[in-house]
Amino acid sequence: MGQKTFTEVMLMQILGRPPRPVDLRITDVVLIVLMEHGLTPSAIATRLVYMSAPENLQGAVAAGLLAVGSSFVGTMENCARLLARIAAAADPDAEALAIAQAHQASRSAVPGFGHHLHKPVDPRAYKLLDLARAEPDLAGRHLDALACLSRAVDQTAGRPITVNATGAVAALLGEIGVPTGVMRGFAVISRAAGLVAHIVEEQHTPTARFIWDTVEHAVPFAATPAPQG
């Protein structure tokens, strides 16, 4: 204590080695970009649980962290697996195209691509990638793999599909040696801080009751089972 920063000690624990200066810079920008994404499922869950049990702040944060998964926030892990395949392939462009075509055939989004708000370009992603490209101590294998996949996704879709923030995060964490299986943990660490901030806001400007009432009035009650198929 008094000699190392939180980020330094965290990386030493996770990577099992003293972090390089570039590791610290990359980790800090990753933690910043993942911390706050507005009223997303994780933030809504935290606010609703806090309204119900205000004596249990940690329970409200935990509820929000359970929403860090394969659809939101935690998608960098899914993308990182694809980048590893591309980086290891004899023909990275062919591998990337095969991945993009397989996702198109299954009507599934390629992890790390597309965003319902940030289009045609996700500025967060490209800021992260610009910062990483400016680092001479990064090898660039994961950044190059992401570029290959981006070209393949655009080609397969027939239009530009933006790399999103978690796609860029996957490449950046790969560049500093974070194992794919723990990448989602960085989202958990970062989002925990963001969710505490949501609780602070909820204490001063409550929204959970409004969210509850809005759902109550906007979502019709289904008296009979929904039709199948």
ROBABA-492213 format. One line per field, with one value per residue: residue number from 0; residue in one letter; z, y negated, x of N, C-alpha, C in turn. Coordinates in Angstrom, 2 decimals. Each point is the difference from the previous one (the first is absolute). Layout:
BEGIN
n	c(NUM|...)
res	c(A|...)
npz	c(Z|...)
npy	c(Y|...)
npx	c(X|...)
capz	c(Z|...)
capy	c(Y|...)
capx	c(X|...)
cpz	c(Z|...)
cpy	c(Y|...)
cpx	c(X|...)
END
This chain:
BEGIN
n	c(0|1|2|3|4|5|6|7|8|9|10|11|12|13|14|15|16|17|18|19|20|21|22|23|24|25|26|27|28|29|30|31|32|33|34|35|36|37|38|39|40|41|42|43|44|45|46|47|48|49|50|51|52|53|54|55|56|57|58|59|60|61|62|63|64|65|66|67|68|69|70|71|72|73|74|75|76|77|78|79|80|81|82|83|84|85|86|87|88|89|90|91|92|93|94|95|96|97|98|99|100|101|102|103|104|105|106|107|108|109|110|111|112|113|114|115|116|117|118|119|120|121|122|123|124|125|126|127|128|129|130|131|132|133|134|135|136|137|138|139|140|141|142|143|144|145|146|147|148|149|150|151|152|153|154|155|156|157|158|159|160|161|162|163|164|165|166|167|168|169|170|171|172|173|174|175|176|177|178|179|180|181|182|183|184|185|186|187|188|189|190|191|192|193|194|195|196|197|198|199|200|201|202|203|204|205|206|207|208|209|210|211|212|213|214|215|216|217|218|219|220|221|222|223|224|225|226|227|228)
res	c(M|G|Q|K|T|F|T|E|V|M|L|M|Q|I|L|G|R|P|P|R|P|V|D|L|R|I|T|D|V|V|L|I|V|L|M|E|H|G|L|T|P|S|A|I|A|T|R|L|V|Y|M|S|A|P|E|N|L|Q|G|A|V|A|A|G|L|L|A|V|G|S|S|F|V|G|T|M|E|N|C|A|R|L|L|A|R|I|A|A|A|A|D|P|D|A|E|A|L|A|I|A|Q|A|H|Q|A|S|R|S|A|V|P|G|F|G|H|H|L|H|K|P|V|D|P|R|A|Y|K|L|L|D|L|A|R|A|E|P|D|L|A|G|R|H|L|D|A|L|A|C|L|S|R|A|V|D|Q|T|A|G|R|P|I|T|V|N|A|T|G|A|V|A|A|L|L|G|E|I|G|V|P|T|G|V|M|R|G|F|A|V|I|S|R|A|A|G|L|V|A|H|I|V|E|E|Q|H|T|P|T|A|R|F|I|W|D|T|V|E|H|A|V|P|F|A|A|T|P|A|P|Q|G)
npz	c(0.00|-0.75|-0.59|0.01|-1.24|0.10|-1.14|0.53|1.19|-0.56|-0.87|1.02|0.64|-1.02|-0.37|1.30|-0.38|0.22|0.01|-1.32|-0.24|-1.14|0.81|0.78|-1.05|-0.56|1.16|0.24|-1.28|0.15|1.20|-0.57|-1.13|0.90|0.64|-0.99|-0.16|1.04|-0.28|0.10|-0.42|0.00|-0.55|-0.86|-0.14|-0.03|-0.80|-0.67|0.05|-0.30|-0.89|-0.32|-0.02|0.39|0.92|-1.24|0.13|0.70|0.50|0.05|0.44|0.85|0.22|-0.02|0.80|0.47|-0.39|0.53|-1.25|-0.71|0.51|1.26|-0.21|0.15|-1.09|0.70|0.92|-0.49|-0.09|1.19|0.18|-0.64|0.71|1.02|-0.48|-0.22|1.17|0.34|-0.86|-0.90|-0.21|0.69|-1.22|-0.42|1.11|-0.13|-1.29|0.32|0.95|-0.80|-0.94|0.94|0.48|-1.24|-0.24|1.20|-0.75|0.34|0.90|-0.65|1.05|0.58|-0.67|-0.46|-0.08|0.90|0.67|0.13|-0.98|-1.10|0.92|0.75|0.38|0.95|-0.91|-0.86|1.06|0.47|-1.22|-0.10|1.25|-0.32|-1.18|0.89|0.50|-0.03|1.26|-0.76|-0.01|0.32|0.49|1.18|-0.08|-0.54|0.94|0.85|-0.57|0.02|1.24|0.23|-0.76|0.64|1.16|-0.38|-0.45|1.06|0.76|-0.80|1.22|0.37|0.82|0.90|0.24|1.01|1.12|0.16|-1.29|0.15|1.06|-0.75|-1.00|0.74|0.60|-1.21|-0.38|1.16|-0.66|0.01|0.76|-1.07|0.76|0.14|-1.32|0.13|0.71|-1.07|-0.69|0.73|-0.05|-1.29|-0.39|0.90|-0.44|-1.25|0.48|0.70|-1.11|-0.62|1.00|-0.12|-1.31|0.21|0.85|-0.97|-1.06|0.78|-0.67|0.97|0.81|-0.66|0.05|1.25|0.26|-0.69|0.56|1.17|-0.52|-0.35|0.92|-1.02|0.86|-0.13|-0.19|-1.24|-0.06|-0.24|-1.24|-0.26|-0.31)
npy	c(1.19|-0.99|1.19|0.72|-0.14|-0.24|-0.68|-0.50|-0.11|-0.53|-0.67|-0.33|-0.18|-0.65|-0.77|-0.12|-1.25|-0.71|-0.85|-0.04|-1.10|0.67|1.03|-0.89|-0.55|1.18|0.51|-1.14|-0.04|1.28|-0.21|-1.07|0.64|0.92|-1.08|-0.79|0.70|-0.76|-0.16|0.79|1.27|-0.10|-1.21|0.44|1.16|-0.68|-0.87|1.00|0.74|-1.09|-0.28|1.28|-0.09|-1.23|0.91|0.46|-0.99|0.88|0.27|-1.31|-0.21|1.01|-0.51|-1.20|0.49|0.57|-1.25|0.11|0.10|0.99|-0.71|-0.36|-0.96|1.28|-0.62|-0.71|0.83|-0.14|-1.32|0.04|0.90|-0.83|-1.02|0.84|0.42|-1.25|-0.40|1.15|-0.52|0.97|-0.13|-1.04|-0.51|1.17|0.09|-1.28|0.22|1.13|-0.70|-1.03|0.87|0.65|-1.17|-0.38|1.19|-0.19|-1.10|0.10|-0.96|-0.56|0.69|-1.17|0.24|-1.24|-1.00|0.12|-0.60|0.59|-0.70|-0.01|-0.86|0.91|-1.26|0.69|0.85|-0.97|-0.62|1.11|0.25|-1.26|0.05|1.16|-0.47|-0.95|1.21|-0.41|0.17|-0.24|1.32|-0.19|1.22|-0.36|-1.11|0.69|0.91|-1.01|-0.54|1.21|0.19|-1.23|0.24|1.15|-0.59|-1.04|0.85|0.76|-1.08|-0.33|-0.32|-1.20|0.84|-0.89|-0.06|0.73|-0.60|1.00|-0.21|-1.31|0.12|0.88|-0.85|-1.03|0.70|0.47|-1.25|-0.15|1.05|-0.62|1.10|0.62|1.05|-1.01|-0.20|0.82|0.50|-0.50|0.55|1.10|-0.09|-0.33|0.91|0.69|-0.69|0.29|1.22|-0.12|-0.55|1.05|0.70|-0.67|0.13|1.29|-0.17|-0.73|0.80|0.49|1.10|0.84|-0.83|-0.98|0.70|0.30|-1.24|-0.37|0.98|-0.35|-1.20|0.25|0.94|0.47|0.26|1.11|-0.03|0.20|1.25|-0.51|-0.24|1.28|-0.10)
npx	c(0.83|-0.46|0.22|-1.10|-0.48|-1.29|0.13|1.12|-0.56|-1.08|0.77|0.74|-1.14|-0.54|1.02|0.21|0.06|1.12|-0.99|0.04|0.66|0.24|0.26|0.61|0.59|0.23|0.39|0.62|0.36|0.35|0.52|0.52|0.30|0.31|0.39|-0.33|-1.11|-0.35|-1.30|1.03|-0.18|1.33|-0.06|-0.91|0.66|1.13|-0.57|-0.56|1.10|0.68|-0.96|0.09|1.33|-0.32|-0.28|-0.17|0.87|0.71|-1.20|-0.21|1.24|-0.13|-1.21|0.57|0.92|-1.10|-0.22|1.20|-0.41|-0.49|-1.00|0.25|0.86|-0.36|-0.44|0.89|-0.48|-1.24|0.19|0.56|-0.95|-0.81|0.45|-0.06|-1.18|-0.33|0.48|-0.58|-0.86|0.19|-1.30|0.43|0.18|0.46|0.72|0.34|0.18|0.62|0.59|0.22|0.35|0.68|0.36|0.27|0.55|0.51|0.03|1.27|-0.01|0.98|0.43|-0.27|-1.15|-0.23|-0.87|-1.00|0.95|1.18|-0.53|0.72|0.45|0.62|-0.12|-0.62|-0.45|-0.25|-0.48|-0.56|-0.43|-0.35|-0.46|-0.57|-0.42|-0.20|-0.23|1.27|-0.36|-1.04|-0.10|-1.26|0.28|-0.47|0.70|1.00|-0.19|-0.15|1.07|0.58|-0.42|0.41|1.06|0.12|-0.24|0.73|0.93|-0.16|-0.03|1.01|0.40|0.42|0.59|-0.31|1.29|-0.46|-0.36|-0.87|-0.23|0.07|-0.79|-0.65|0.18|-0.38|-0.95|-0.29|0.15|-0.62|-0.50|-1.17|-0.07|-0.44|0.25|0.84|-0.11|-1.03|1.00|0.63|-0.99|0.15|1.33|-0.02|-0.89|0.70|1.03|-0.34|-0.23|1.12|0.49|-0.56|0.51|1.15|-0.12|-0.22|0.99|0.53|-0.06|-0.95|0.28|0.34|-0.65|0.61|1.14|-0.25|-0.39|1.08|0.70|-0.50|0.19|1.24|0.18|-0.73|-0.97|0.70|-1.31|0.39|0.44|1.17|-0.44|0.15|1.30)
capz	c(0.00|-0.12|-1.03|-1.22|-0.20|-0.04|-1.28|0.02|0.84|-0.65|-1.13|0.53|0.49|-1.10|-1.01|0.63|-0.28|0.12|-1.26|-0.69|-0.10|-1.02|0.57|0.88|-0.82|-0.69|0.98|0.46|-0.99|-0.05|1.18|-0.17|-1.03|0.43|1.29|-0.03|-1.29|0.12|0.60|-0.61|0.93|1.27|0.82|0.39|1.05|1.23|0.53|0.50|1.23|1.06|0.46|0.80|1.20|0.08|1.02|-0.55|-1.17|-0.72|-0.72|-1.19|-0.94|-0.47|-0.96|-1.26|-0.55|-0.60|-1.38|-0.85|-0.63|-1.41|-0.84|0.31|0.83|0.03|-1.32|-0.44|0.11|-1.21|-1.11|0.17|-0.50|-1.46|-0.36|0.20|-1.16|-1.17|0.18|-0.11|-1.29|-1.07|-0.85|0.89|-0.71|-0.31|1.26|0.39|-0.90|0.38|1.24|-0.32|-0.78|0.89|0.82|-0.86|-0.29|1.20|0.36|1.30|-0.10|0.33|1.25|-0.16|-1.15|-0.01|1.20|-0.32|0.10|-0.65|-1.39|-0.58|0.66|1.46|0.24|1.13|-0.51|-0.82|0.91|0.61|-1.00|-0.29|1.13|-0.02|-1.15|0.30|0.99|-0.71|0.71|-0.26|-1.19|-1.04|-0.58|0.24|-0.74|-1.41|-0.13|0.02|-1.29|-0.95|0.25|-0.38|-1.46|-0.37|0.41|-0.96|-1.29|0.09|0.18|-1.13|0.50|1.18|1.34|0.88|1.18|1.18|1.07|0.55|-1.00|0.17|1.29|-0.19|-0.65|0.90|1.09|-0.60|-0.25|1.23|0.54|0.89|-0.52|-0.44|1.00|1.11|-0.51|0.51|1.34|-0.06|-0.06|1.35|0.85|-0.41|0.14|1.43|0.35|-0.64|0.67|1.25|-0.38|-0.25|1.31|0.52|-0.72|0.44|1.33|-0.10|-1.04|-0.21|-1.27|-0.02|0.07|-1.32|-0.89|0.38|-0.43|-1.46|-0.45|0.43|-0.90|-1.41|-0.39|0.25|0.70|-0.87|0.77|-0.56|-0.47|-1.32|-1.02|-0.28|-1.38)
capy	c(-1.19|-1.23|0.16|0.49|-0.40|1.10|0.70|0.78|1.18|0.85|0.70|0.94|1.16|0.72|0.45|0.74|-0.66|-1.45|-0.57|-1.02|-1.27|0.09|0.79|-0.88|-0.98|0.70|0.43|-1.16|-0.43|1.06|-0.13|-1.21|0.14|0.99|-0.36|-0.64|0.07|-0.51|0.86|1.33|0.99|0.10|-1.17|0.09|1.02|-0.57|-1.03|0.62|0.73|-0.97|-0.54|1.03|0.32|-1.04|0.33|1.04|-0.57|1.00|0.85|-0.72|0.05|1.38|0.23|-0.58|0.73|1.25|-0.30|-0.05|1.32|0.18|-0.93|-1.37|-0.29|1.06|0.61|0.01|1.36|0.70|-0.55|0.36|1.37|-0.09|-0.64|0.99|0.90|-0.71|-0.25|1.27|0.64|-0.16|-1.07|-0.74|-0.57|1.09|0.42|-1.05|0.07|1.19|-0.33|-0.94|0.70|0.94|-0.77|-0.44|1.16|0.32|-1.22|-0.48|-1.10|0.30|-0.69|-1.11|-0.82|-0.55|-0.65|-0.57|-1.46|-0.54|0.40|1.12|0.23|-0.10|-0.81|0.55|1.07|-0.52|-0.69|1.05|0.57|-1.02|-0.03|1.22|-0.06|-0.97|0.60|0.78|1.24|1.04|0.77|-0.29|1.20|-0.02|-1.15|0.40|0.98|-0.74|-0.68|1.04|0.36|-1.15|0.03|1.15|-0.31|-0.98|0.67|0.95|-0.75|-0.88|-1.38|-0.12|0.33|-0.54|0.66|-0.68|-0.19|1.26|0.58|-0.65|0.44|1.35|-0.11|-0.66|0.91|1.03|-0.56|-0.07|1.34|0.46|1.22|-0.18|0.45|-0.95|-1.35|-0.51|-0.50|-1.42|-0.66|0.08|-0.97|-1.35|-0.27|-0.12|-1.42|-0.72|0.31|-0.77|-1.36|0.01|0.00|-1.37|-0.79|0.47|-0.57|-1.43|-0.20|1.35|0.32|1.39|0.04|-0.41|1.14|1.00|-0.47|-0.01|1.38|0.40|-0.57|0.17|1.41|0.58|1.27|1.09|0.87|1.35|0.25|-0.51|1.06|0.58|0.06)
capx	c(-0.83|0.76|1.02|-0.63|-1.39|-0.97|0.12|1.24|-0.16|-1.00|0.61|0.99|-0.75|-0.66|0.96|1.08|1.28|-0.11|-0.49|0.78|-0.74|-1.04|-1.10|-0.77|-0.73|-1.08|-1.00|-0.77|-1.00|-1.01|-0.86|-0.80|-1.03|-1.00|-0.59|-1.32|-0.69|-1.36|-1.03|0.03|-0.56|0.71|-0.31|-1.41|-0.09|0.56|-0.89|-1.22|0.31|0.30|-1.28|-0.67|0.80|1.03|1.00|0.88|0.66|0.78|-0.93|-0.43|1.13|0.11|-1.08|0.42|1.15|-0.49|-0.39|1.20|-0.03|0.35|-0.76|0.39|1.18|0.99|0.17|1.40|0.51|-0.40|0.78|1.42|0.19|0.08|1.27|1.06|-0.06|0.51|1.43|0.73|-0.28|0.99|-0.54|-0.91|-1.15|-0.93|-0.62|-0.94|-1.16|-0.77|-0.71|-1.07|-1.02|-0.69|-0.94|-1.09|-0.84|-0.78|-0.74|0.48|0.96|1.39|0.34|0.92|-0.37|-1.34|-0.52|-1.31|0.06|1.20|0.13|0.74|1.29|0.04|1.20|0.76|0.86|1.10|0.91|0.82|0.92|1.02|0.93|0.81|0.91|1.07|0.90|1.01|0.34|-1.00|0.37|-0.99|-0.64|-1.45|-0.52|-0.05|-1.08|-1.27|-0.13|-0.40|-1.40|-0.83|-0.14|-0.84|-1.38|-0.52|-0.17|-1.11|-1.24|-0.23|-0.03|0.87|-0.50|1.04|0.55|-0.53|0.97|0.50|0.88|1.30|0.54|0.53|1.31|0.94|0.37|0.84|1.33|0.81|0.18|-1.07|-0.62|-1.38|-0.95|-0.19|-0.24|-1.27|0.26|0.31|-1.30|-0.58|0.72|-0.34|-1.43|-0.32|0.14|-1.09|-1.26|-0.01|-0.38|-1.45|-0.66|0.10|-1.00|-1.32|-0.23|-0.30|-1.01|-0.53|-0.64|-0.46|-1.46|-0.48|0.21|-1.01|-1.32|-0.02|-0.18|-1.34|-1.00|0.35|0.05|-1.33|-0.07|-0.45|-0.89|0.11|1.37|0.34|0.03|1.31|0.42)
cpz	c(0.00|-1.06|-1.34|-0.10|0.03|-1.28|-0.05|0.79|-0.62|-1.13|0.47|0.50|-1.15|-0.98|0.59|-0.30|0.22|-1.34|-0.58|0.00|-1.03|0.50|0.85|-0.80|-0.69|0.97|0.47|-1.02|-0.15|1.16|-0.12|-0.98|0.42|1.21|-0.10|-1.40|0.11|0.65|-0.78|1.00|1.35|0.93|0.48|1.12|1.34|0.63|0.60|1.30|1.14|0.53|0.94|1.31|0.15|1.07|-0.54|-1.28|-0.80|-0.77|-1.28|-1.06|-0.58|-1.04|-1.37|-0.65|-0.62|-1.45|-0.92|-0.65|-1.48|-0.93|0.23|0.92|-0.13|-1.34|-0.49|0.04|-1.25|-1.20|0.08|-0.51|-1.53|-0.44|0.16|-1.17|-1.23|0.10|-0.19|-1.37|-0.99|-0.94|0.82|-0.71|-0.33|1.25|0.45|-0.86|0.34|1.26|-0.30|-0.75|0.87|0.88|-0.84|-0.29|1.18|0.50|1.38|-0.22|0.34|1.28|-0.23|-1.15|0.09|1.31|-0.36|0.08|-0.81|-1.41|-0.89|0.70|1.50|0.37|1.15|-0.50|-0.73|0.81|0.68|-0.98|-0.38|1.11|-0.03|-1.14|0.25|0.99|-0.71|0.66|-0.15|-1.31|-1.15|-0.57|0.17|-0.69|-1.48|-0.24|0.00|-1.31|-1.09|0.15|-0.41|-1.51|-0.44|0.35|-0.98|-1.35|0.01|0.11|-1.20|0.37|1.21|1.29|0.98|0.99|1.21|1.13|0.52|-1.01|0.10|1.30|-0.13|-0.61|0.95|1.14|-0.52|-0.21|1.27|0.72|0.97|-0.60|-0.35|1.10|1.18|-0.48|0.55|1.43|0.02|-0.11|1.37|0.92|-0.32|0.27|1.46|0.44|-0.60|0.68|1.36|-0.29|-0.30|1.32|0.63|-0.67|0.44|1.37|-0.09|-1.02|-0.36|-1.37|0.02|0.03|-1.34|-1.00|0.26|-0.52|-1.52|-0.55|0.31|-0.99|-1.47|-0.46|0.31|0.73|-0.95|0.82|-0.48|-0.48|-1.40|-1.00|-0.27|-1.49|-0.73)
cpy	c(-1.25|0.06|0.42|-0.53|1.24|0.81|0.86|1.30|0.97|0.81|1.00|1.27|0.83|0.59|0.80|-0.55|-1.50|-0.59|-1.03|-1.32|0.05|0.80|-0.87|-0.99|0.66|0.40|-1.16|-0.44|1.04|-0.13|-1.22|0.24|0.97|-0.45|-0.45|0.03|-0.45|1.00|1.31|1.01|0.08|-1.16|0.02|1.01|-0.53|-1.01|0.62|0.76|-0.96|-0.64|0.98|0.27|-1.01|0.26|0.94|-0.51|1.06|0.96|-0.66|0.00|1.41|0.32|-0.55|0.76|1.32|-0.20|-0.18|1.37|-0.03|-0.90|-1.45|0.00|1.07|0.61|-0.01|1.41|0.80|-0.47|0.44|1.41|0.00|-0.62|0.97|0.98|-0.65|-0.20|1.26|0.65|-0.24|-1.12|-0.78|-0.55|1.07|0.47|-1.02|0.05|1.20|-0.26|-0.91|0.70|0.98|-0.73|-0.51|1.15|0.37|-1.19|-0.51|-1.10|0.49|-0.75|-1.10|-0.92|-0.45|-0.63|-0.70|-1.52|-0.59|0.58|-1.24|0.34|-0.14|-0.79|0.53|1.03|-0.57|-0.86|1.01|0.54|-1.00|-0.07|1.22|-0.02|-0.95|0.55|0.88|1.34|1.09|0.70|-0.22|1.19|-0.03|-1.19|0.33|1.01|-0.69|-0.74|0.98|0.33|-1.13|-0.04|1.11|-0.25|-0.98|0.66|0.90|-0.73|-0.87|-1.46|-0.08|0.33|-0.42|1.04|-0.73|-0.01|1.32|0.76|-0.58|0.44|1.40|-0.05|-0.60|0.91|1.15|-0.48|-0.05|1.34|0.48|1.26|-0.23|0.31|-0.93|-1.42|-0.60|-0.54|-1.48|-0.82|-0.01|-1.04|-1.42|-0.33|-0.10|-1.46|-0.82|0.22|-0.69|-1.44|-0.09|0.00|-1.38|-0.89|0.38|-0.56|-1.45|-0.30|1.36|0.15|1.37|0.09|-0.40|1.14|1.06|-0.41|0.00|1.39|0.47|-0.48|0.32|1.45|0.64|1.33|1.06|0.97|1.43|0.21|-0.55|1.14|0.46|-0.05|-1.32)
cpx	c(0.88|1.07|-0.59|-1.43|-0.90|0.17|1.25|-0.17|-1.00|0.62|1.05|-0.69|-0.55|1.01|1.15|1.38|-0.17|-0.47|0.98|-0.78|-1.12|-1.20|-0.91|-0.82|-1.19|-1.10|-0.85|-1.05|-1.10|-0.98|-0.91|-1.15|-1.11|-0.81|-1.45|-0.60|-1.45|-0.94|-0.13|-0.55|0.71|-0.33|-1.45|-0.18|0.50|-0.96|-1.27|0.25|0.31|-1.28|-0.70|0.73|1.13|1.05|1.08|0.66|0.74|-0.89|-0.48|1.11|0.13|-1.07|0.37|1.14|-0.42|-0.44|1.20|0.15|0.30|-0.80|0.43|1.22|1.08|0.33|1.44|0.59|-0.33|0.81|1.45|0.27|0.11|1.32|1.17|0.04|0.62|1.50|0.83|-0.12|1.14|-0.41|-1.02|-1.24|-1.04|-0.72|-1.05|-1.26|-0.87|-0.82|-1.19|-1.13|-0.78|-1.01|-1.17|-0.96|-0.89|-0.83|0.37|1.03|1.40|0.35|1.03|-0.33|-1.45|-0.40|-1.30|-0.03|1.14|0.13|-0.05|1.32|-0.16|1.26|0.85|1.00|1.20|0.96|0.92|1.03|1.09|1.04|0.93|1.01|1.17|1.01|1.05|0.32|-1.05|0.34|-0.98|-0.73|-1.51|-0.65|-0.13|-1.13|-1.36|-0.22|-0.42|-1.48|-0.93|-0.20|-0.94|-1.46|-0.63|-0.29|-1.22|-1.34|-0.34|-0.11|0.91|-0.75|1.10|0.53|-0.57|1.04|0.56|0.85|1.40|0.66|0.61|1.40|1.03|0.44|0.85|1.42|0.86|0.05|-1.05|-0.62|-1.47|-1.00|-0.20|-0.28|-1.29|0.16|0.34|-1.29|-0.66|0.64|-0.44|-1.46|-0.42|0.10|-1.13|-1.34|-0.09|-0.40|-1.50|-0.77|0.05|-1.05|-1.41|-0.35|-0.48|-1.11|-0.59|-0.67|-0.65|-1.52|-0.61|0.15|-1.06|-1.38|-0.12|-0.24|-1.42|-1.07|0.26|-0.04|-1.35|0.10|-0.55|-0.83|0.07|1.43|0.22|0.03|1.41|0.29|-0.12)
END
